[in-house]
């Protein structure tokens, strides 16, 4: 029984590899690059003068829920490379959210 299963699996694998080879033969031919590259076109460059859209200052009070994380000094400087000290906040599976209340003063 084991010989029959082994032979069947070898035959199935061979058929699948032959079928994969037939599919590989049907792939389209990639386009041929031009003999001389175009000289007039330049590569796209990011705009160094781009700015984020300005947020309009609101005169109304607002309340937001935020995740606050204290950024203390880096205590990982005294440890071996690739390791660092974890604070109690870093060890929490979910960070404790806080509430931010913003009231504009005039």
C-alpha positions in Angstrom: 0.0 0.0 0.0 2.9 2.4 0.9 4.5 1.7 -2.5 1.3 2.5 -4.3 0.9 5.8 -2.5 4.6 6.8 -3.0 4.4 5.9 -6.7 1.1 7.9 -7.1 2.5 10.9 -5.3 5.6 10.9 -7.5 3.5 10.6 -10.7 1.2 13.4 -9.5 4.2 15.6 -8.7 5.7 15.0 -12.1 2.4 15.8 -13.8 2.1 19.0 -11.9 5.7 20.0 -12.7 5.0 19.3 -16.4 1.8 21.4 -16.3 3.7 24.2 -14.6 6.3 24.1 -17.4 3.5 24.3 -20.0 2.1 27.4 -18.2 5.6 29.0 -18.1 5.9 28.5 -21.9 2.6 30.5 -22.4 3.9 33.6 -20.6 4.1 36.8 -22.8 7.4 38.1 -23.9 8.5 41.3 -22.1 8.9 44.5 -24.1 12.3 45.1 -25.6 14.0 48.3 -24.2 14.9 51.0 -26.8 18.4 50.9 -28.2 19.1 54.5 -26.9 17.4 55.8 -23.8 15.4 59.0 -24.1 17.6 62.0 -23.1 14.9 64.7 -22.7 13.0 63.1 -19.8 14.2 63.4 -16.2 13.4 61.2 -13.3 10.6 62.3 -11.0 11.9 64.2 -8.0 10.0 65.0 -4.8 9.1 68.6 -4.3 11.3 70.0 -1.5 8.9 73.0 -1.1 5.8 70.9 -0.4 4.0 71.8 2.8 1.3 70.1 4.7 -2.2 71.7 4.6 -2.6 74.3 7.3 -5.1 73.4 10.0 -7.5 76.3 10.7 -7.4 77.4 14.3 -10.8 76.8 15.9 -12.3 79.2 18.4 -14.4 76.4 20.0 -13.3 74.2 22.8 -12.5 70.6 21.8 -12.1 67.3 23.6 -9.9 64.5 22.1 -9.0 61.0 23.3 -5.2 60.4 22.8 -2.6 57.9 23.7 0.1 59.6 25.7 3.6 58.2 26.1 6.3 59.8 28.1 9.5 60.1 26.2 12.2 59.9 28.9 15.9 59.7 28.2 17.0 56.6 26.5 17.9 54.1 29.2 18.9 51.5 26.6 22.3 53.1 26.1 23.9 51.0 28.9 22.7 47.6 27.5 24.1 45.3 24.9 23.4 46.0 21.2 19.9 45.0 20.2 18.5 45.1 23.8 16.9 48.0 25.8 15.2 48.6 29.1 11.4 48.4 29.0 9.4 50.7 31.2 6.1 49.7 32.8 4.3 51.5 30.0 6.2 49.6 27.3 5.2 46.3 28.9 1.5 47.0 28.9 -0.4 45.2 26.1 -2.6 48.3 25.6 -1.6 51.8 26.3 -3.8 53.8 28.7 -5.7 56.5 26.8 -5.9 60.0 28.1 -8.2 62.9 27.5 -7.0 66.2 26.0 -9.2 69.2 26.5 -8.4 72.3 24.5 -9.9 75.7 25.4 -8.7 78.7 23.4 -8.0 81.8 25.4 -8.7 85.4 24.2 
